[in-house]
Amino acid sequence: MHLDKILVDEKQPADLIRGRIIIKYPTLADAAVEFQRLSPCEQKSALMKSAGFTYTRDEIERLCYAKDDFVRSPLAKHLQKLVHTQA
């Protein structure tokens, strides 16, 4: 398993997906907090979606919130592509 942090913009809107239930949150940080409140059994099947990326339980635990100026930089976009192509 790849254990590097995943750089994300915490201010992006996000969806918490629990089976057929999709709950929209104003920020990725809000969705991540709600994800942590789920039971371990619920976390196994839950997903989060933000900025075109879908994150599994293992990826959600590795999210690292970045500053706005860095997240929008070309380097950050390149790193996001690399992380998701290697996973």
KELUM-160781 format. One record per residue: residue number from 0; residue in one letter; z, y, x of N, C-alpha, C, O, CB in turn. Coordinates in pm, whole numbers. Glycine has a CB too. Layout:
<pts>
nr, rest, n.z, n.y, n.x, ca.z, ca.y, ca.x, c.z, c.y, c.x, o.z, o.y, o.x, cb.z, cb.y, cb.x
NUM, A, Z, Y, X, Z, Y, X, Z, Y, X, Z, Y, X, Z, Y, X
...
</pts>
This chain:
<pts>
nr, rest, n.z, n.y, n.x, ca.z, ca.y, ca.x, c.z, c.y, c.x, o.z, o.y, o.x, cb.z, cb.y, cb.x
0, M, 0, -118, 84, 0, 0, 0, 0, 124, 88, 70, 129, 190, 121, 0, -95
1, H, -78, 224, 50, -91, 348, 123, 23, 441, 82, 37, 471, -36, -230, 414, 97
2, L, 105, 487, 177, 226, 561, 143, 220, 710, 171, 323, 776, 168, 339, 503, 216
3, D, 102, 766, 200, 92, 909, 225, 117, 987, 97, 95, 937, -13, -45, 944, 283
4, K, 162, 1110, 115, 183, 1199, 1, 48, 1239, -58, -53, 1244, 14, 264, 1325, 43
5, I, 46, 1268, -186, -74, 1314, -254, -53, 1461, -288, 37, 1495, -364, -105, 1228, -384
6, L, -136, 1547, -230, -124, 1690, -247, -181, 1733, -382, -297, 1705, -411, -194, 1764, -132
7, V, -101, 1800, -464, -146, 1844, -596, -96, 1985, -624, -3, 2034, -560, -96, 1747, -706
8, D, -159, 2050, -721, -117, 2181, -769, -27, 2159, -890, -75, 2118, -996, -240, 2272, -804
9, E, 101, 2185, -875, 197, 2157, -983, 173, 2241, -1108, 225, 2208, -1214, 337, 2180, -933
10, K, 97, 2350, -1097, 75, 2438, -1212, -42, 2395, -1300, -63, 2453, -1406, 51, 2578, -1164
11, Q, -117, 2295, -1258, -228, 2245, -1338, -175, 2177, -1464, -71, 2112, -1458, -316, 2146, -1256
12, P, -244, 2191, -1577, -202, 2117, -1697, -220, 1967, -1673, -303, 1926, -1593, -282, 2162, -1821
13, A, -141, 1887, -1743, -147, 1742, -1722, -120, 1668, -1852, -56, 1720, -1944, -46, 1698, -1615
14, D, -170, 1545, -1857, -144, 1454, -1969, -61, 1338, -1918, -86, 1284, -1810, -277, 1403, -2033
15, L, 40, 1299, -1996, 116, 1178, -1970, 65, 1075, -2070, 74, 1095, -2191, 273, 1200, -1983
16, I, 11, 966, -2019, -54, 865, -2103, 34, 741, -2108, 62, 678, -2006, -195, 829, -2049
17, R, 78, 709, -2228, 164, 591, -2251, 95, 504, -2354, 118, 517, -2474, 309, 633, -2298
18, G, 9, 415, -2306, -69, 331, -2397, -166, 417, -2476, -252, 483, -2418, 24, 254, -2493
19, R, -153, 416, -2608, -241, 497, -2693, -188, 639, -2713, -257, 723, -2773, -259, 431, -2828
20, I, -69, 666, -2665, -7, 797, -2684, -38, 886, -2564, -11, 850, -2449, 147, 784, -2704
21, I, -95, 1002, -2591, -125, 1100, -2486, -46, 1227, -2518, -64, 1287, -2624, -280, 1130, -2476
22, I, 41, 1266, -2426, 123, 1385, -2445, 76, 1489, -2344, 74, 1464, -2224, 276, 1354, -2428
23, K, 39, 1607, -2394, -10, 1714, -2309, 107, 1802, -2263, 194, 1837, -2342, -117, 1800, -2383
24, Y, 106, 1836, -2133, 209, 1922, -2075, 143, 2043, -2012, 30, 2034, -1963, 294, 1844, -1970
25, P, 212, 2157, -2013, 152, 2278, -1954, 134, 2269, -1803, 46, 2334, -1747, 237, 2398, -1987
26, T, 217, 2187, -1736, 205, 2173, -1591, 222, 2027, -1549, 284, 1947, -1619, 308, 2261, -1519
27, L, 167, 1996, -1434, 182, 1863, -1376, 329, 1836, -1344, 376, 1723, -1358, 96, 1849, -1249
28, A, 400, 1938, -1302, 543, 1922, -1271, 621, 1881, -1396, 709, 1795, -1389, 601, 2052, -1213
29, D, 589, 1941, -1511, 657, 1905, -1637, 628, 1759, -1673, 718, 1686, -1715, 611, 1998, -1751
30, A, 504, 1718, -1658, 467, 1579, -1689, 538, 1482, -1594, 581, 1375, -1637, 314, 1560, -1679
31, A, 550, 1519, -1467, 617, 1433, -1369, 765, 1417, -1402, 821, 1309, -1387, 600, 1489, -1227
32, V, 829, 1525, -1447, 970, 1518, -1485, 986, 1423, -1604, 1077, 1341, -1606, 1026, 1659, -1520
33, E, 898, 1435, -1701, 906, 1347, -1818, 877, 1202, -1780, 938, 1110, -1835, 806, 1394, -1927
34, F, 786, 1181, -1685, 758, 1046, -1637, 884, 983, -1578, 911, 866, -1601, 645, 1049, -1530
35, Q, 961, 1061, -1503, 1084, 1010, -1441, 1188, 969, -1545, 1276, 888, -1516, 1142, 1114, -1347
36, R, 1180, 1026, -1664, 1274, 992, -1771, 1241, 860, -1840, 1324, 805, -1913, 1277, 1104, -1874
37, L, 1121, 810, -1818, 1082, 683, -1879, 1158, 568, -1815, 1201, 577, -1700, 929, 661, -1866
38, S, 1174, 461, -1890, 1237, 342, -1832, 1141, 281, -1729, 1021, 306, -1736, 1272, 237, -1945
39, P, 1192, 202, -1635, 1104, 138, -1536, 991, 57, -1601, 879, 55, -1551, 1186, 47, -1444
40, C, 1021, -8, -1711, 919, -86, -1782, 809, 5, -1836, 691, -28, -1828, 984, -167, -1897
41, E, 848, 120, -1892, 749, 214, -1945, 669, 279, -1833, 550, 307, -1849, 818, 323, -2030
42, Q, 734, 303, -1719, 665, 364, -1606, 553, 276, -1553, 452, 326, -1504, 764, 395, -1495
43, K, 570, 144, -1561, 468, 51, -1510, 333, 74, -1575, 230, 64, -1509, 512, -92, -1532
44, S, 333, 103, -1705, 206, 116, -1776, 165, 260, -1800, 55, 285, -1849, 216, 45, -1909
45, A, 250, 356, -1765, 218, 497, -1788, 125, 550, -1679, 127, 504, -1564, 347, 580, -1794
46, L, 45, 648, -1717, -45, 717, -1625, -29, 867, -1645, 17, 912, -1750, -193, 673, -1648
47, M, -67, 944, -1545, -75, 1089, -1559, -216, 1131, -1519, -274, 1078, -1425, 32, 1162, -1472
48, K, -269, 1227, -1594, -403, 1276, -1565, -397, 1428, -1552, -342, 1497, -1637, -504, 1234, -1677
49, S, -456, 1479, -1443, -458, 1622, -1418, -574, 1657, -1326, -601, 1585, -1229, -324, 1670, -1358
50, A, -641, 1766, -1356, -750, 1817, -1272, -855, 1710, -1242, -911, 1707, -1132, -694, 1871, -1141
51, G, -882, 1624, -1339, -985, 1522, -1321, -940, 1396, -1251, -1019, 1303, -1235, -1097, 1579, -1247
52, F, -815, 1390, -1208, -762, 1272, -1140, -664, 1200, -1231, -590, 1263, -1306, -693, 1311, -1007
53, T, -665, 1068, -1224, -569, 986, -1297, -477, 920, -1196, -523, 858, -1100, -641, 879, -1387
54, Y, -346, 935, -1218, -246, 885, -1124, -168, 769, -1184, -123, 776, -1299, -151, 998, -1083
55, T, -152, 663, -1107, -72, 547, -1147, 75, 573, -1111, 107, 676, -1051, -123, 416, -1078
56, R, 162, 480, -1147, 305, 495, -1117, 328, 515, -967, 402, 605, -927, 383, 371, -1165
57, D, 265, 433, -884, 285, 445, -739, 236, 580, -687, 298, 638, -598, 212, 332, -666
58, E, 126, 629, -742, 73, 758, -698, 162, 873, -747, 181, 971, -674, -70, 778, -749
59, I, 215, 862, -867, 302, 967, -922, 424, 985, -833, 469, 1097, -811, 345, 934, -1066
60, E, 477, 876, -783, 594, 883, -695, 563, 950, -562, 654, 994, -492, 649, 744, -671
61, R, 435, 958, -526, 395, 1016, -398, 340, 1158, -411, 294, 1216, -313, 291, 929, -332
62, L, 346, 1216, -532, 293, 1351, -551, 372, 1451, -468, 495, 1447, -462, 295, 1391, -699
63, C, 299, 1541, -405, 358, 1645, -322, 299, 1778, -370, 178, 1796, -368, 329, 1621, -168
64, Y, 384, 1868, -415, 337, 1995, -471, 305, 2094, -360, 386, 2116, -269, 441, 2054, -566
65, A, 186, 2153, -368, 138, 2244, -265, 139, 2387, -315, 143, 2413, -436, -3, 2205, -219
66, K, 135, 2479, -223, 127, 2620, -258, -13, 2649, -311, -110, 2585, -271, 160, 2711, -135
67, D, -23, 2747, -401, -150, 2779, -467, -263, 2808, -370, -374, 2757, -388, -131, 2898, -556
68, D, -237, 2887, -266, -345, 2925, -175, -400, 2804, -100, -520, 2799, -73, -296, 3029, -77
69, F, -315, 2709, -65, -364, 2591, 6, -437, 2495, -88, -539, 2438, -50, -248, 2519, 74
70, V, -386, 2478, -208, -447, 2384, -303, -590, 2423, -333, -675, 2335, -353, -366, 2378, -432
71, R, -619, 2550, -337, -754, 2596, -371, -846, 2601, -249, -964, 2633, -263, -747, 2733, -435
72, S, -795, 2572, -132, -876, 2578, -11, -971, 2459, -2, -944, 2354, -60, -785, 2583, 113
73, P, -1082, 2475, 70, -1176, 2363, 88, -1111, 2242, 155, -1146, 2128, 123, -1295, 2409, 170
74, L, -1017, 2265, 246, -950, 2154, 314, -872, 2070, 214, -877, 1947, 219, -857, 2207, 425
75, A, -801, 2134, 124, -721, 2060, 25, -812, 1978, -66, -780, 1863, -97, -636, 2157, -60
76, K, -924, 2034, -107, -1017, 1960, -193, -1073, 1839, -118, -1088, 1731, -175, -1133, 2052, -240
77, H, -1102, 1858, 10, -1153, 1747, 92, -1047, 1638, 105, -1078, 1519, 94, -1195, 1798, 231
78, L, -922, 1677, 128, -813, 1579, 140, -792, 1502, 10, -768, 1381, 13, -684, 1648, 181
79, Q, -801, 1569, -103, -786, 1502, -232, -895, 1396, -249, -867, 1285, -295, -792, 1604, -349
80, K, -1018, 1430, -213, -1128, 1333, -224, -1102, 1212, -134, -1125, 1098, -175, -1262, 1398, -187
81, L, -1055, 1237, -12, -1027, 1127, 80, -919, 1035, 26, -932, 913, 33, -985, 1181, 216
82, V, -812, 1092, -27, -701, 1012, -79, -748, 923, -192, -711, 806, -198, -587, 1103, -128
83, H, -829, 976, -281, -871, 897, -397, -983, 798, -365, -1000, 700, -438, -916, 989, -507
84, T, -1058, 820, -260, -1160, 722, -224, -1100, 607, -145, -1155, 497, -146, -1272, 788, -143
85, Q, -987, 630, -77, -923, 525, 1, -829, 440, -82, -796, 328, -44, -849, 584, 116
86, A, -785, 491, -196, -687, 419, -279, -749, 301, -349, -680, 230, -423, -625, 511, -382
</pts>
